[in-house]
């Protein structure tokens, strides 16, 4: 079971999710409308809903399983509140964050910056930031294998902090125990072959791994 | 005089620059084609040009003032090489980086990550990362004023590192000497009035200021 968290970034094309029966869909603010318009169930609609029309608000109330409405003037962002609620829906289900890129650059970065917040450190391994041609996962120090999401995907390692002793194996461009004093983007690495997971390890810092294709 | 650095991120709409006579235009890889197709002069076309067709390559050679072509297999990215060349065109002109968002998320982050590189620290104050509804500037510790680019703009302060003693004044939500141990995004602040610059200061770290509108 996957929890799909659909945010409200402006979009022109219909939403397409990797949805399977039994998954849960959470619509954040205008994301609830995107879900409904694309024909997905809305298990939870959450936000201050200051971006929806009166008509859309009626639609959300009528067609969502559950609605949580907050004051617009609050300390947490809609996305932070939605993620806290999503975590309450399950103790272990992966949370796929959709429709987070597009429109305002400050919103985009503030969503990526969730991964720095102390309160989300324990659940980082459950988060996948998705877009049609990209996926981003965040890792704490350790040793990992990465399965290829899609045969055409490139593989990029993005330090979100300084990184100590980064080793990359089972990829086209390997690396042994490299230290980076400032955040560093190592882009366009490649899987060796289909079905052959990449391996990496590091000793301190926070690392994003992005799979993406043109 | 402004140096416009136009990158090659995928785009569907024509390129529109804040171009004035006397400005210089640098097309990076497919960015050269975007410049030519939109009717701007190309003072310098630079890249490995592995993304352009033979016909487009002929067009670039014929219609650009100067062309620098590199091997595809090199240590620096096209954008890094282009920025180094742009810096040689003038010792002081602002450099507006256009068409850097869109398509691959790893490319987008690697371009933003230029601001962490030691070799670009001395010229950070000359860089403006532009998109149709966003501008991003990066600041080293100090005291600054920010002029509003557009009357509808929100103002966001994005720590690119931990930040010490951040003070925000002449804005809707003020702040006094706040410390952040991890990168933090403070979004959707507002200018007080048109023509009234915002003020901020901080003592250590690297801070991005984004102006954006919906």
Interface residues (C-beta under 8 A of the other chain):
Chain A: X10 X77 X101 X103 X104 X105 X106 X107 X109 X110 X113 X116 X117 X118 X131 X133 X134 X136 X154 X156 X158 X160 X182 X183 X184 X185 X187 X188 X208 X210 X212 X213 X214
Chain B: X10 X77 X101 X103 X104 X105 X106 X107 X109 X110 X113 X116 X117 X118 X131 X133 X134 X136 X154 X156 X158 X160 X182 X183 X184 X185 X187 X188 X208 X210 X212 X213 X214
